[in-house]
Amino acid sequence: MIAGTAVRPGAQILAVGGVRGSQRITNEQVAQAIDSSDEWIRSRTGITTRARAEPDVTVLDLAEGAARHAIEGSGLAPTQIDAVIFGSVTYFQQTPAAAPTLADRIGATGAAAFDLSAACAGYCYGIGLADALVRSGAATHVLVAGADKLSEFVDPADRTISFILGDGAGAAIVGPSSRPKIGRTIWGSDGAKAGFVGQNLGFREAFAAGIWPTLRQDGPTVYKWAVFTMAKIALEAITAAGLSPSEIEVFIPHQANLRIIEQQVKRIGLSSEVVVATDITETGNTSAASVPLATERLLRERPDLGGKLALQIGFGAGLAYAAQVIELPTPADV
Ligand SMILES: CC(C)(COP(=O)(O)OP(=O)(O)OC[C@H]1O[C@@H](n2cnc3c(N)ncnc32)[C@H](O)[C@@H]1OP(=O)(O)O)[C@@H](O)C(=O)NCCC(=O)NCCS
């Protein structure tokens, strides 16, 4: 007979860390190449600047910084981390994966380590996985990193998405809890809509043509999906956590467009008092890093939000999405 695996009552996010690209690129700097303006970009997206990393800073460098920040906040020794999940779409190497190198760099010696490709949903997919791993006993402390250096995927003359994109990394440490502090993850995909956002060309086609692929999207289609379908997914996550929309105290959606965020608040029926993450305005859309970076900023600027109930939702290329309600970490949890 095979011995059973320990089953834990719950998991929690112990700490969140983040690193943004060090340059702040203004709307004026990106507007000329796309025949746009500061006013258009501000009013249609809410973005005033986007964070972009220096050319010699890699996506792994960003992830390492965020991971170290999160580990420090958790009070754990790096060797206590036994699984590392790295969510990204901008680590431009198929094999070996980035996660084992990240684990080695941060001192998580011997940790299980794998990459996760779910674009802007990558971090929320990772939190769902980490919650399941910890509760099942398959892991005890999981590092979930979401990192993207989207400036390496940008055609400056593309006006469908390039002006939105930024660079950064966020990370969370997930560990055991005596009660659930991460609600059931509602996740899924809609591959029939795969063509609406992603690379303009696969690497094989792009290299045959002697070019580097860049990101493109059908903005209005993705916009409607993000508002209507994602509001339903968010409501499912709230119900799965045994809560009602009015009980959500903090809303941390993927930072794609401030107008999408404002409409999601209304459609989900969140309270007028809910604290809404709006890191998009300064950081831009950092894909897998966007939700953890928005969380990192909220906890830094508003430490009183520790322990509050937060709804987080990631969505993007795939189309892939994941939502869950979490209790925000407090230093007392460490
Ligand atoms: C990309 C996005 C900001 C475009 O905004 P929008 O309000 O939908 O704009 P539209 O594409 O409908 O275009 C409206 C007008 O602005 C113009 N326009 C489009 N992009 C422009 C730009 N970058 N700068 C200036 N004008 C632009 C269009 O030509 C159009 O002009 P017209 O009315 O004279 O025909 C928006 O669709 C969006 O945020 N989409 C979803 C993004 C998202 O969630 N992505 C998730 C994956 S990361």
Ligand as a Chemical Component Dictionary entry (heavy atoms), coordinates in Angstrom:
data_LIG
# 
_chem_comp.id                   LIG 
_chem_comp.type                 NON-POLYMER 
_chem_comp.pdbx_formal_charge   0 
_chem_comp.three_letter_code    LIG 
# 
loop_
_chem_comp_atom.comp_id 
_chem_comp_atom.atom_id 
_chem_comp_atom.alt_atom_id 
_chem_comp_atom.type_symbol 
_chem_comp_atom.charge 
_chem_comp_atom.model_Cartn_x 
_chem_comp_atom.model_Cartn_y 
_chem_comp_atom.model_Cartn_z 
_chem_comp_atom.pdbx_ordinal 
LIG C1  C1  C 0 -5.566  49.024 -26.811 1  
LIG C2  C2  C 0 -6.625  49.943 -26.285 2  
LIG C3  C3  C 0 -6.032  50.912 -25.267 3  
LIG C4  C4  C 0 -7.205  50.783 -27.429 4  
LIG O1  O1  O 0 -8.206  51.651 -26.924 5  
LIG P1  P1  P 0 -9.642  51.696 -27.572 6  
LIG O2  O2  O 0 -10.395 52.720 -26.828 7  
LIG O3  O3  O 0 -10.205 50.304 -27.597 8  
LIG O4  O4  O 0 -9.319  52.220 -29.028 9  
LIG P2  P2  P 0 -9.814  51.668 -30.444 10 
LIG O5  O5  O 0 -8.880  50.600 -30.903 11 
LIG O6  O6  O 0 -11.288 51.363 -30.365 12 
LIG O7  O7  O 0 -9.628  52.927 -31.347 13 
LIG C5  C5  C 0 -10.342 54.145 -31.123 14 
LIG C6  C6  C 0 -9.722  55.266 -31.941 15 
LIG O8  O8  O 0 -8.396  55.547 -31.454 16 
LIG C7  C7  C 0 -7.427  55.322 -32.486 17 
LIG N1  N1  N 0 -6.270  54.675 -31.874 18 
LIG C8  C8  C 0 -6.075  53.356 -31.638 19 
LIG N2  N2  N 0 -4.910  53.165 -31.010 20 
LIG C9  C9  C 0 -4.351  54.379 -30.845 21 
LIG C10 C10 C 0 -3.163  54.835 -30.236 22 
LIG N3  N3  N 0 -2.286  53.981 -29.682 23 
LIG N4  N4  N 0 -2.931  56.171 -30.215 24 
LIG C11 C11 C 0 -3.786  57.037 -30.779 25 
LIG N5  N5  N 0 -4.955  56.657 -31.360 26 
LIG C12 C12 C 0 -5.224  55.349 -31.382 27 
LIG C13 C13 C 0 -8.094  54.429 -33.492 28 
LIG O9  O9  O 0 -7.543  54.628 -34.783 29 
LIG C14 C14 C 0 -9.531  54.888 -33.415 30 
LIG O10 O10 O 0 -9.686  56.087 -34.157 31 
LIG P3  P3  P 0 -11.059 56.411 -34.947 32 
LIG O11 O11 O 0 -12.114 56.513 -33.871 33 
LIG O12 O12 O 0 -10.756 57.702 -35.613 34 
LIG O13 O13 O 0 -11.260 55.253 -35.867 35 
LIG C15 C15 C 0 -7.771  49.159 -25.613 36 
LIG O14 O14 O 0 -8.518  48.502 -26.597 37 
LIG C16 C16 C 0 -7.313  48.118 -24.605 38 
LIG O15 O15 O 0 -6.801  48.467 -23.575 39 
LIG N6  N6  N 0 -7.596  46.834 -24.903 40 
LIG C17 C17 C 0 -7.410  45.700 -23.992 41 
LIG C18 C18 C 0 -5.997  45.556 -23.486 42 
LIG C19 C19 C 0 -5.876  44.342 -22.632 43 
LIG O16 O16 O 0 -6.621  44.136 -21.701 44 
LIG N7  N7  N 0 -4.967  43.487 -22.938 45 
LIG C20 C20 C 0 -4.867  42.249 -22.188 46 
LIG C21 C21 C 0 -3.753  41.478 -22.625 47 
LIG S1  S1  S 0 -2.298  42.079 -21.918 48 
# 
loop_
_chem_comp_bond.comp_id 
_chem_comp_bond.atom_id_1 
_chem_comp_bond.atom_id_2 
_chem_comp_bond.value_order 
_chem_comp_bond.pdbx_ordinal 
LIG C1  C2  SING 1  
LIG C2  C3  SING 2  
LIG C2  C4  SING 3  
LIG C2  C15 SING 4  
LIG C4  O1  SING 5  
LIG O1  P1  SING 6  
LIG P1  O2  DOUB 7  
LIG P1  O3  SING 8  
LIG P1  O4  SING 9  
LIG O4  P2  SING 10 
LIG P2  O5  DOUB 11 
LIG P2  O6  SING 12 
LIG P2  O7  SING 13 
LIG O7  C5  SING 14 
LIG C5  C6  SING 15 
LIG C6  O8  SING 16 
LIG C6  C14 SING 17 
LIG O8  C7  SING 18 
LIG C7  N1  SING 19 
LIG C7  C13 SING 20 
LIG N1  C8  SING 21 
LIG N1  C12 SING 22 
LIG C8  N2  DOUB 23 
LIG N2  C9  SING 24 
LIG C9  C10 SING 25 
LIG C9  C12 DOUB 26 
LIG C10 N3  SING 27 
LIG C10 N4  DOUB 28 
LIG N4  C11 SING 29 
LIG C11 N5  DOUB 30 
LIG N5  C12 SING 31 
LIG C13 O9  SING 32 
LIG C13 C14 SING 33 
LIG C14 O10 SING 34 
LIG O10 P3  SING 35 
LIG P3  O11 DOUB 36 
LIG P3  O12 SING 37 
LIG P3  O13 SING 38 
LIG C15 O14 SING 39 
LIG C15 C16 SING 40 
LIG C16 O15 DOUB 41 
LIG C16 N6  SING 42 
LIG N6  C17 SING 43 
LIG C17 C18 SING 44 
LIG C18 C19 SING 45 
LIG C19 O16 DOUB 46 
LIG C19 N7  SING 47 
LIG N7  C20 SING 48 
LIG C20 C21 SING 49 
LIG C21 S1  SING 50 
# 
